[in-house]
Amino acid sequence: MRVGPNHVLFTDFETSRKMSSARSQYTKGPYYEGTRAMPGKDHLASITDEKKHSTLKRQLAPGVSPTWHVILCSQTLMVAISRVVLWSGERRLRALGK
C-alpha cells in the first residue's frame, strides 16, 4: 500500500523478496540506517548508497561464492586426509615396534 510519494508499506514475504532482489527498481530508505550494529558504521544491509553497497558487495563476493567454498573445503579435506594417513602410519609403526 502506498502511504506517501516515495513510501510503501507491505506485509507479505513475496513483496519483500521482489523489492530486495538484484536490480530492483526500489531503493533503501532511512529505515535501514537504524539497523546498524554501531552508530555511523554501515554493514552490507544498512548501506543506503547504491554505489557503496555495490562496491562492498563486490568485495565480499569471493568469500561467499560457491566456488570459493568448494576450494576451501577441498583444501581442508586434503589436510584432514593427510593427518589421518600420517596418524595411521605412525600407529602401524608403533605396532611393529619401530
C-alpha positions, -999 to 999 in steps of 0.1 A, spaced: 0 0 0 14 34 -9 15 57 21 34 86 5 50 97 -27 82 76 -20 69 53 7 51 19 6 40 -5 34 37 -42 28 33 -74 49 39 -103 26 72 -121 21 69 -122 -17 68 -84 -20 98 -82 3 117 -106 -20 108 -87 -51 117 -53 -36 151 -66 -22 161 -85 -53 191 -77 -75 184 -49 -100 151 -40 -82 138 -5 -90 133 1 -53 159 18 -31 166 16 6 153 44 28 164 58 61 149 29 80 179 7 71 203 32 88 186 22 120 197 -14 116 234 -5 121 251 -25 149 272 5 157 260 41 151 276 56 120 291 22 109 274 6 80 272 -31 71 261 -45 38 224 -45 47 224 -10 62 241 9 33 216 31 15 240 44 -11 238 21 -40 273 26 -53 288 20 -19 266 -11 -15 277 -25 -49 314 -19 -41 312 -36 -7 291 -65 -22 317 -70 -49 345 -70 -24 327 -96 -2 315 -118 -31 346 -141 -32 341 -151 4 306 -163 -2 308 -178 -37 302 -215 -40 335 -219 -59 355 -204 -30 337 -228 -6 345 -258 -27 382 -248 -29 383 -242 8 365 -274 17 387 -294 -7 419 -280 9 405 -287 44 396 -322 34 430 -328 19 447 -316 52 424 -339 72 431 -369 50 468 -362 52 466 -362 90 447 -394 91 472 -411 68 501 -398 90 484 -409 122 476 -444 109 512 -448 96 526 -438 129 502 -462 147 512 -490 124 549 -483 130 543 -483 168 525 -517 165 555 -531 146 578 -518 174 597 -493 153 
